[in-house]
């Protein structure tokens, strides 16, 4: 009943508008002429009636909207999520844009309304929602999904950043004043990053062992454990649970695999799941030989099953003449190094739907895409995101995309359109869909599908 009455009220308002419009175009005759005083009175009454009808309809719209929103909202939605629900509800009624904007504005917190009130006449409802999202981020009302780990040796608070090729520490204030940069890192935007040197540090990030690594001392916002570190030590990142995971493969039980040469394929199937993240042939076979003892002839045959097609043809002759398994394995390592010498330790995945290549970046709190060449947007006058050198990231709008990374599932996400040069899958996306980043294995894993024993280091909760 509320819905039908509301539609009726809006139709009456539209009829009133049409009468006024038609009245302005009626042919003037001597019979239709009205004294000026009477005409003013009629116009005044018409305007008053229209205003009262609009006020009446606005009241009913607000009542209907509030009733539906109380059923659909949980209470922890962002302004953009509230707007999405309101847009869905408003499909049932005919709401003018100005009325809809006012109803949405009333759903914002009073302190946010204070900042945005003077912007209402100049921006759309979607832009106002975007600004409200940013203001809540800036004030720390929404938590960050970034993973921070404290090194118990130095006390440094590292952000785990799969989108950074290298690992960094910040200079001390004294070093920043005294040291002269020895190099500069070209930044995609803003000032280039000064490099002051290198430091060999042993860090304890809670994984039950110490890690020694050569960090770059650079003028960035905070210390970073980057992709080079994570790949070298084979550490996975679980943003959802806010932990690091050290790969630890369980031993293959003795007797589980027969040494009969006719069972090569069976052996491959049973051992492959333990070796997915080890790319170099020598590492693969060191792991396998530490688990089970087999003769070299068998290992030679098994080696081919684990090598890419491009390796197999070249190594087939070497295999037949080699005295031990290590010769072809080390030769395969050389091929691996030559093919991957220019590869970044970072992980990029292509979306099969849009053909966009996304950088998997746990150091970016929000997932982003650049605007298309033919898209024109106004810049949102607030900024919540920063690059590594502290430069603000400009935001334009949101875009809902369905992406397919070959995981057997289509992921729907509301990306921020920014001035980034490459599409980014950020920590928000990884956390929401419980995706674990395996840089060494060059893949994403579902949280419940990791097939190995794990040693975990918890992060600390942060907000931005």
C-alpha positions, 0 to 999 in steps of 0.5 A, spaced: 500 500 500 505 504 501 508 503 495 502 504 490 500 510 494 507 513 493 507 512 486 500 515 486 503 521 490 509 522 485 504 522 479 500 527 482 506 532 482 508 530 475 500 532 473 501 539 477 507 540 473 504 538 467 498 543 468 503 549 470 507 547 463 501 547 459 498 553 462 504 557 460 502 555 452 494 556 452 492 560 446 490 567 449 483 569 448 479 575 451 475 569 455 482 567 457 485 573 459 485 574 467 486 580 471 493 581 473 491 580 481 487 574 480 493 571 475 498 572 481 494 569 486 493 563 481 500 563 480 501 563 488 496 558 489 499 553 484 506 554 487 504 553 494 500 547 492 506 544 488 511 545 494 506 542 499 505 536 494 513 535 493 513 536 501 508 531 502 511 526 497 518 527 500 515 525 507 512 519 504 519 517 500 523 518 506 518 514 510 518 508 505 526 509 504 527 508 511 523 502 512 526 498 507 533 500 509 532 498 516 531 491 513 536 491 508 542 495 512 547 491 517 549 498 520 556 497 518 556 499 511 560 505 507 557 511 504 557 508 497 554 501 500 548 505 503 548 509 496 548 502 492 542 499 497 538 506 496 539 505 489 536 498 489 530 501 493 529 507 489 527 502 483 520 501 486 519 509 486 519 515 482 524 519 485 527 526 483 534 526 483 534 532 488 530 528 493 534 522 492 540 526 494 537 529 500 535 523 503 542 520 502 545 526 505 541 525 511 544 518 512 551 520 513 554 522 519 553 529 522 560 531 522 561 528 514 555 532 513 558 538 515 564 537 510 559 536 504 554 540 505 557 546 501 558 541 495 551 538 495 549 543 489 555 542 485 556 534 485 552 528 484 550 523 489 555 518 487 560 523 488 558 525 494 558 518 497 565 517 494 567 523 498 564 521 504 568 514 503 574 518 503 572 522 509 571 516 513 578 513 511 581 519 513 578 520 520 580 512 521 573 510 522 574 504 517 580 499 518 585 498 513 587 491 510 594 492 510 598 487 513 604 490 518 609 485 522 613 488 527 621 486 527 622 484 534 630 485 533 629 492 531 622 494 533 621 496 525 614 496 523 614 493 516 608 493 511 608 487 507 608 489 500 607 484 494 607 490 489 614 492 491 620 489 487 625 490 493 625 491 501 626 497 504 628 501 510 627 508 512 633 512 514 634 515 521 633 523 522 640 523 523 642 519 516 637 523 512 640 530 514 647 527 513 647 522 508 648 524 500 643 520 496 647 515 492 641 513 487 634 515 485 628 510 484 624 513 478 617 514 481 611 513 477 608 520 480 611 525 484 618 526 486 623 520 485 625 516 491 632 518 494 636 511 496 642 512 501 645 506 501 644 498 503 643 495 510 644 487 512 639 486 517 637 480 521 629 480 522 625 476 526 618 476 524 615 471 528 616 465 523 620 461 528 627 463 525 631 469 523 631 472 516 637 475 514 636 480 508 640 486 504 635 492 505 635 498 501 635 505 505 630 509 501 626 516 503 619 512 503 613 513 508 615 506 512 619 500 512 617 495 507 618 487 506 617 486 499 617 481 493 624 479 493 624 477 500 618 474 500 620 470 494 627 468 496 624 465 503 618 462 500 613 466 505 605 466 503 601 472 505 594 471 508 591 478 508 584 476 511 587 472 517 593 478 517 598 473 518 605 471 514 605 463 512 612 459 511 611 454 506 613 447 510 612 441 506 610 434 510 615 428 508 612 423 504 611 417 508 616 411 506 613 406 502 608 410 499 611 410 492 614 404 489 620 405 485 618 401 480 619 405 473 613 403 470 609 407 476 613 414 474 606 417 472 603 415 479 609 418 483 608 424 479 601 425 481 602 423 488 608 428 489 607 434 485 602 437 490 608 438 495 612 441 489 608 446 486 612 453 489 619 450 487 621 452 480 628 451 479 629 443 478 635 443 483 630 445 488 625 440 486 629 434 486 633 436 493 626 436 496 624 430 493 630 426 494 630 428 502 623 425 502 624 418 499 630 414 496 630 412 489 635 410 484 638 415 479 635 412 473 628 413 476 630 420 478 632 421 470 625 419 468 621 423 473 625 429 472 622 430 465 615 430 468 616 436 472 620 440 467 616 445 462 616 443 454 621 447 452 626 444 457 624 437 455 627 437 448 634 440 450 635 435 456 633 429 453 640 427 450 643 430 456 639 425 461 641 419 457 649 420 458 649 423 465 652 419 470 647 422 476 641 426 476 644 433 478 647 434 471 641 435 468 638 438 474 643 444 474 643 444 466 635 445 467 637 451 472 641 455 467 635 455 462 630 457 468 635 463 469 636 465 462 628 465 461 627 469 468 632 473 468 628 479 467 622 477 470 619 481 476 618 478 483 612 481 483 605 477 481 601 480 475 595 476 473 590 477 467 583 478 467 580 473 462 574 478 461 577 485 461 584 482 458 587 487 464 593 485 467 592 486 475 598 487 479 597 483 486 599 488 491 598 487 498 601 494 500 595 498 496 589 498 501 584 499 495 584 496 489 584 501 483 584 501 475 586 507 471 580 510 467 579 508 459 582 513 454 575 515 452 573 516 460 572 523 463 572 524 470 572 530 475 577 529 480 574 528 487 577 534 492 579 529 497 585 524 497 586 518 502 591 514 498 598 515 498 604 512 493 610 510 497 613 517 496 607 520 500 604 523 493 597 523 493 593 518 489 587 522 485 580 519 485 575 519 480 569 514 481 568 507 482 567 502 477 564 495 478 567 489 474 567 482 474 574 479 474 576 472 472 583 469 474 582 462 472 581 460 480 574 457 478 570 463 480 568 470 478 570 475 483 565 482 483 568 488 486 567 495 486 574 498 483 576 505 485 578 509 478 584 513 480 590 516 476 594 509 477 598 507 471 596 499 472 590 496 474 591 493 482 588 488 486 589 491 493 589 488 500 581 490 500 580 485 495 585 479 497 581 480 504 574 480 502 575 473 498 580 470 502 585 469 497 593 468 499 598 470 495 604 465 493 609 469 490 614 464 489 609 459 486 606 465 481 599 464 483 593 466 488 590 460 493 584 460 496 584 460 504 582 453 505 585 450 499 593 451 502 595 443 501 601 444 506 603 445 513 604 452 515 608 456 520 604 463 521 606 470 524 601 474 526 600 481 524 598 487 528 591 491 527 592 498 523 587 503 521 588 508 516 
